[in-house]
Amino acid sequence: MTKPLVGIVMGSDSDLPVMAQAADFLERFQVPYEVRILSAHRSPDAALDYARNAAGRGLKVIIAGAGGAAHLAGVLAAVTVLPVIGVPIKTASLGGVDSLYAMVQMPKGIPVATVAIDGAANAAILAAQILAVHDPILQDRLKAFKEELAREVAARDAKLAQLGIEGYLREGKK
């Protein structure tokens, strides 16, 4: 089994539906990963141990998702030199803005790269881009992905040109 390069960590199993998007994209790019549930508040010792030992175990990037008082990414970033990418999880009370602010308002010296609310897919893509700096094969996979995105937009544009606004809206983005 290949050693994981990316750690996907979440504060609760309720975050799993969002964080699974990160796993899906890492699989797409053939990047080995591991998934853990660790809470900055309910299991702080385990979270700190995880981050302190991550580099020594071969991890290169950590993706941390949490909602509400979303301190997990910051706590992990405080004790590791690895890049930490925060995924703010949407909350019922404040729609995830609370999570977003908890991640982006880190003190000087403890950066957390933060993606959009529920943006685990972009966190995985960013993690892959970080790893690709020294991996030409992964660079090629990412380039192919970006080319696929461009082809999808071109196809939608051509369909709009063919059908016009009303026809496109009637047919949807099928």
Phi, psi and omega in degrees: 000138181286137178293138179294143175256337182236134173258126174255118184235140177224155183283340184203155177292344175292344178276350186301318179303324178284313185290339176298334177298324177295315179299318180301315181289323177296322175297318179302321181269004179060042177257120180291141184215167172229158182232134180222154170249114181219131183253133175295335184255322184265338176219059186298323180297317179295319179296316180294317177300317179303309183293319181297327184260358186299311182296318180296336178270359176101358176294149180244336182213146174241132172252123184236120179248138178200156178243169178066233175285076193277073183269354187304309182301317180293320178297316178296315181297332182293336187238013176225156174264357178289151172294137177242128179250121181267139175242103176289132182261136179300137179243157180290323186284317184233013175068013179097352178296324177299317179295316180300310180298322180299329182272320185278341183266047180282149179289157179307132178098348180233072183285144170230114174291130187234134178259184182294162175303128184062025185268045182298327178299314179294327176298319179292320179295318177297317177300316179297321179294322177297314180294328184290346178307325181242022184220095183297330178293317178293324175302317179296320178297318179292321178298316179298321178297313181295324176295322177297318177301317180296320178296320179297318179294318179298320179295319178294321179297317179296320179295319177297317179298323181287315187267340187077172184300307184298314180297320180296315180295322178295317183279341185075189183266034183303000000 
